[in-house]
Amino acid sequence: MDELKRFLLSATPDWKAFSYALVGFLLNHIWAVFRNRRIPIAWTATFQRIAAVNSGPTNFKLVIQLDSVPCTNVQCCQINACNESGRDISAMDILITFNPEFSIVEATGSINTSAKTLLLSSDFIRTQEVVSAVPKDDRPRHPSMAYLLRNKEFHLPALNRGEVVSFLFWINSTNPNAVPTVNLTTEKVGVKMVSRPAEIRVFDWALAKRTMPFGAFVAVLLALMLSNLALSASTVAVISCLLGASFSLLGLWMRAIVRLLTRFV
């Protein structure tokens, strides 16, 4: 025991090895955070009540019936969800849920890059089959009936980077003053749904982020070309600074030029 104590006291710590170990730990931690980060899917929802607008000398009356019963609060819901990350997402299910005062009359979904209509998830189809096997008069009392009226779960074969999936719903409420709300969830590992209010986007920041590497490459090339011109050092510095600050715009311009050229190829 005394020999071990004397050895520990006389040992000189290898700070170089300690620093390498610390760097390795930090790199491993950074990689773990990067590997486990979740892909955000931003979605927006807009509602439009279906009702006749009476103005001027005309007086129209719009009557909508559901199973021969007049509806007093029919609304159209448009939902758009975008994969704004730089990674593709393989097969996933998205569950869309409305508040209890509304029931779903019709629902469709599609991805902007595909002409196919999205199918419902296998779990949702099985639930539908279970309820359909029950006699029609007993279905309203089935435990899963309320779930089917308020929810739809779609299956997405893939949602690649930059792609948008759109859903169109017709919903109805027996309460004429009810206000609809909707929520999107998924159980896909590494993916989270992020709700954003519907807004007019003058500048597509998500697209700008994806084109930044191309813009940075172009900005560096232009800066190198400027250094070979007969310009003063201050002029080159100012122009290079502007190029560095606007490399996301350069990336957008390069993308637009490439898309224009591909039309003629």
N, C-alpha and C positions, 0 to 999 in steps of 0.2 A: 504493500500500500504506500509506504514512504517512497519507494523507488518510482512508482507511477506519479506521485505528487511532484517529485523532483523533476521528472521528465516533462510534465506539463508546464512547470514553471520555467524550465530552461528552453523549451521549444520555441522557435521563432515562427510566427504565423506567416504563411505564404499568401500575402495580400493579392498577388497577381492571380493565383488560382481561385481565391475567394471572389475576385471581381469577375472572372470568367464564369464562375458558378452563378453569380448574381445576374449577369447578362443572359445566361442560358435560361434561368428561371423567368426573367422578364419576357424573353422571346417566346417561351412556352406559354406563358399566361396570355400574351397578346394573341398568339395563334389560337388558343382555346376560345378567347372572346370572339375572334373573327369567325371561327368555325361554327360557333354556337349562336351567332347572331341570327335574328329572325327576319324573314323577308316581309316587308310591309306591302299590303295591298290596299290602296286608298280607294274608297268608294263614296259616291254621292247619290242621293235620292231626291227626286222631285215629284210632287203630287199635283194633279190637276183634277178638280172636281168636274164631273160631267153634268152640266145643267144648261138649260137654254138661257141665253142672255136677251132679255126683253129691253129693247131701246127703240126710240123713234115711234113712227106710227104703227109698226108691226107688233104683234103680240103672239109669239109662238109658245107652244107648250110641248115640252119633251117628256115623254113617258117611257121609262125603262122598267121592264118587268123581269123578275127572276122566279122561275117556276110559277108563273101566272100571278105573282105578287108584286105590286108596284114598289120600286126601289126609291128611297128618298135621299140616299147618300152613296152614290156610285163614284168612285175615283179611279183615275189612271195613275199608276206609279211607274216611273222610269228610273232604273238603277244602273249606274255605270261603275265598274270596278277595274282599276288599272294596276298592272304590275310595274311599278316605277323603279324597281331595283335593277341591278345589272345581272341578275341570275334568272334562269328559267325554272319553272315549277312543273313537275310532272303531275300525274293524275291526282286530283283533289276533289273534295266535295264542299260545296258552299250551301249552308243552311240559311234561308231567308225567313224571318219571323216578323209578323205584324202584331200590333197590340190586340188584346182580346175583343175589342169592340168591332173589329173588322174581320171579315172572312174572305178568302181568296176565291174569285169566280173563274179566272183564267190566268195562266202564266206561261211565258215563253222566255227562252234565253239563247244567246248566240255569242260567238267570239267574232270580233271585227275582221279577223283575217280568214274566216271560214264561212261558207254558205250553209253549213249544217246547223240544224237546231239542236241545242243541248238536250241530253236525256236526263231524266231524274236518276238519283243515286239508287243503287241496288237495295239499300236498307229502306229507303222511302217507298220503293215499289213493293217490297215485301209487306210493309205496313198497310199499304193500300189493298193488297190482295187479302190480308187478314180481315180488314173491315168489309171488303166487298163480299166475302163469304158469309157474312152475317145477314139475316133477313133485313130488308129495307126498313121495316118499321122499328127494328131494334138497333139500327146503326146510330141514331142520335145518342143512345145511352152507352155506346161502346167507349171504353177509356181512351182509345186512340183517335176518336172522331174529332175531338176538339183540336188535337195536334194537327190533323190533316187539314182542317179548315183554316188554320192560321199560319201554316208552314209549307214551304216547298224547299226541297234539297236537290240541287242540280249537281251533276257529275261533269267535271271539266277534264278532258283527256290531257290537256296541258295548258299552261298560261305562260307563254314566253315573255321575256323582257320587252316592255313597251306595249304589250298587247292589252286590249280593253275587252272585257266581257260585259254585255248589256242584257238586262232583264226588263221585261215589260209585264206589268200586272194589272189586272182589273180586280178591284176589291169593293166590297159593299158592307154597309153597316145599317142596322135597323134604327140607329140613333141619328137623326138628321143633323145634329150638332157635333157629332164625334169628329175628332181630329186624328188622322192616321199617323202612326209612327212605324218605323221598320228598323230591323237590326240584322246584320250579316255576321255569321260566325263560321269557323272552320276548325276541324280537328287535325288538319294537316300539320305534321311536325315541322317546325321551323318557319311557319307562316302566321302572320297576324293580320287581322282586318282593322283598318284605320278609317274611321268615319270623318268625312270632311264636308262642310256645307257647300251646297251648289253655288258656284260663282263663275263669273266670266273671267277666263284666264287670258290676259293679253299676251303674256309670255309663258311659254311652256318650259318651266324650270326643270322638270323631269327629263325632257328631251335634251335640254342644254347640258345637264350633268352627264348624260350618256355620250355626248359628242365632245366633251372636254378634252379627252386624250388626243383626238384628231386636231382640235384647235391648238392645243399646246405644241404639238409637232409642227404645225404650220407657223405658229408664232416664232418658234426657235429658228426655222428656216428663213423667215423674213428678217429676223434680227441679224442672222449671219450675213444675209445679202446686204443689209444696210451698212454693216461694218466695212464692206468692200467699196462703198461709194465714197465720193469725195465730199463728205459732210462733216460738219464740226462735231466735236465730241458731245457737246450739250444737245445738239439736234438728234444725234443717234440715241442718246440716253432717253430723251423725252419720247421719241417714237417707239423705242423698245419698251418703255414703261407702259405706253398705251397699248401696245400689242399684248404685253403680258396681262394687262387688266381686262382685255376683251377676247381672250382666247376661246371662251365659250361661244361667243358670237361667230368667231372664225370657224369653229367646229360646225355650227348650224349652217353657215354659208357653204362649207365644203360638202355637207350632206345634201343640201339643196342642189348644188352643182352636179354631184354624182347622180342624184335621182333624175336630173334633167338630161344628163348624157345617156343614161340607161334607156331612155325613151327612144333614142335614135339608133340603138344597137340591135 
